[in-house]
Amino acid sequence: MRFILALILTIASIEVSAFAEEVTGLKFLIEEALQNNPEIKAARARWEASTKRPSQEGSLPDPMIGIGWSNVSFDRITLTDDPDSSIMFSFTQEFPFPGKLSLREKIANEEAQALEQSYEATRRRVIADLKEAYYDWFLVDKSIEITLRNKDLLEKFVKIAEARYEVGKGIQQDVLKAQVEVSRFIEQLELLEQRKGIVEAGIRSILNRPPDTRLGKPEEVKKTPFILSVEDLYKLTEEKAPLLKARENLIQREEEALKLAKRQYYPDFVLGAGPGVMGMTGGGTQGVWQVMFGVKVPIYFWRKQRFGVEEAASQLQAAKEDYTSTNQSLFFNIKDRYLTAKTSEKLLDLYEKGIIPQSTLSLDSAIAGYQVGNIDFLTLLDNLVTLFNFELAYYNQLTEYQKALVRIEENIGTALVQ
């Protein structure tokens, strides 16, 4: 009975000294990513830069200030000798046809708003990448913990099998089989450590940390409640998805660009004025002034403005198709992740309430039966490996469930996983 009690306590024990590391919470890493991730910072810089464009596009073209000198001879300077010589100053300003500047400003505003939504989409994607990597980190860490625990228990079984073999109550095959399973656990631990290193490197990359920075240990992940229907998710996607909002802004931008292209058929105007001085002979001067008005005639409209309108119309159609394509892609991703989450949720419930408790009882029974000689060693070993695999499967489904929610919240623009 002491042996059975010792084994049961060993199975229940999860404390392993190697895992006594500082716990790193997901919220802390998210805050760090928002501050340091280069993709987020670059997207924000592009958005902020775009907000400076509307004012520039809505301003008049720069005026031109000039000076002219009229001379009545090629072989000498006549400014002070001839009354027809003069110096003229000029100021010229171009005025686009009414409505052109406001349309250019609207186009730049729509571009800025699209980049703002792109920044939001980038921010959400990076955070989703971080959360997904964090759950992978938790899974590999939990897998190492479970594997170590089962390896330690299996090593105890090896010693028991060896002891029984030495006194003639066991067979050598039991010992060899147990040793093979121990070696298999050692192999899995090596692969898990490799996987852990890769996952941690990915997290450091997202956080923009130097290589080999210590991350500590992930906190325990709990199942997030999820009650939204797929119809609710579709509606939230249409209302809040940053990628869709960015596409909407681009459609509005192209609509304004088409209006501007049509307005290019109308002429722009040029207005100029300037004072002058002439007749500087004998120290006398005579003030003059001039006013100039011009029209920029779109005379080549059949090969310039006409194609500009056709180009803008095609760009508008392309923007609408991009919106439809993005919408369909988001809906597909939503349905895919929704089904993944619901399937994982059902499996989690099955593992938690049925399979794992039953497998635990089966292993306990096998331990008791092996102690009194009613069950052979291979049956005991099979029960141990079965429970081990189901424990790993449980945490794998938990991770898949959480990762599905993370990708859903990225698409719908609404937080589901805190």
Secondary structure, 3 states (H helix, E strand, C coil): CHHHHHHHHHHHCCCCHHHCCCEECHHHHHHHHHHHCHHHHHHHHHHHHHCCHHHHHCCCCCCEEEEEEECCCCCCCCCCCCCCCEEEEEEEEEECCCCHHHHHHHHHHHHHHHHHHHHHHHHHHHHHHHHHHHHHHHHHHHHHHHHHHHHHHHHHHHHHHHHHHHCCCCCHHHHHHHHHHHHHHHHHHHHHHHHHHHHHHHHHHHHCCCCCCCCCEECCCCCCCCCCCHHHHHHHHHHHCHHHHHHHHHHHHHHHHHHHHHHCCCCEEEEEEEEEEECCHHHCCEEEEEEEEEEECCCCCCCCHHHHHHHHHHHHHHHHHHHHHHHHHHHHHHHHHHHHHHHHHHHHHHHHHHHHHHHHHHHHHHHHHHHHCCCCHHHHHHHHHHHHHHHHHHHHHHHHHHHHHHHHHHHHCCCCCC
